[in-house]
Amino acid sequence: MEIVLATGNLHKKEELSEILKGHKILLPSDLNCSFDCIEDGETYLDNALLKAHALYKIVKRPVIADDSGISVPALGGAPGVYSARYGSLEGEEPLESEERNALLLKNMNEISDRRAFFVCSMVLLLDEYRIYTVQETFSGVIAKKTTGVEGFGYDPLFYLEEYDKTVAQLPSDIKNTISHRGKAGASIKDIMDRLDRQ
């Protein structure tokens, strides 16, 4: 199946291309389309659906959209759905990943409960009324400093005790098996594979 991903993020395209092997993933830019969507939903699923419908109106073909972020219970669930805009005022350009990571570490400075989890809500939209949704989580703790160069976003500070590594230190094949996006993508791939066989 050929599908358009509701993002301009090349890292996300590369990651999902691995997860959705056997299917061709395109970005809007591959179709000479510009795509931007205001993510003002209250939940990850709200935002994923907003992006999926907005892109479908432009490309009129099957799309995948996801919304993901990191939540820290000790911070009241923050950054949560605001993960990509963490630390930015409305109307401002979002901070770079390194700046967001530094801000999160600063806000965790005096906190001993460092538990955290990623959430990924993923939407496969085949047409306006034919929609599949999946939501998955991925648990870990916030490290005391960023470590590793793999992955993107908050990966360098998301520490996994069972591996004694941050996600940014893991090979992509392991990350794509255990992560929130990897688990959600595997479920979406099962649906896409089944649809291809019909």
C-alpha positions, 0 to 999 in steps of 0.5 A, a space after each residue: 500500500 502507498 500511503 502519505 504520512 501527515 508530517 514533514 518530519 524526515 526522522 518520523 518517515 524513516 522510522 515508520 518506513 522501517 516499522 511499515 516494511 512492505 508499504 511505501 511511505 510518502 511525505 506531502 512534500 513528495 507529492 509537491 504538497 505543503 502541509 501544516 495543521 494546527 494541533 489544538 486537540 485535547 488528546 493525542 487521538 484528537 490531534 492525530 485525527 485532525 492531522 489525518 483529516 486535514 491531509 486527506 482533504 489535500 491529497 485525496 488518498 490514504 494517509 497515516 497520522 500520529 500524535 505522540 509525546 512524553 508524559 511525566 506523572 510528577 509534572 502533572 502529565 506534562 509535557 503531554 500533548 504539548 511535547 512538541 511545543 514544550 516551553 514555547 508561548 503561543 505564536 512562537 516558533 517551537 524550541 529545538 529538541 535540545 532546548 526542550 530536553 534541557 527544559 524538561 531536565 531543569 523542571 525535573 531537577 528537584 524531583 525524585 519520582 522520575 517515572 515517565 511514559 511516551 504515548 502514540 496515537 496513530 490513525 490510518 485514514 483510508 477515506 473520510 469515513 473509513 478510519 482505524 485508530 491505535 494508541 500505545 504507551 512506552 514506559 521508562 524514567 527521565 535520566 539525569 542527563 541526555 545520552 546517545 545520538 540515535 532517535 530524535 525528540 526526547 529519546 536521549 533522556 528517556 532511560 530504560 532500566 532493563 537495557 541500562 540505556 536511553 532510547 537514543 542509545 538503542 539500535 533502531 530495530 530494538 527501538 522500533 519493536 518496543 517503543 510506543 510508535 513501534 507498537 502502534 505502527 505494528 498494529 497499523 501494519 497488520 491492518 494494512 497487510 490484511 487490506 492488501 490481501 483483500 
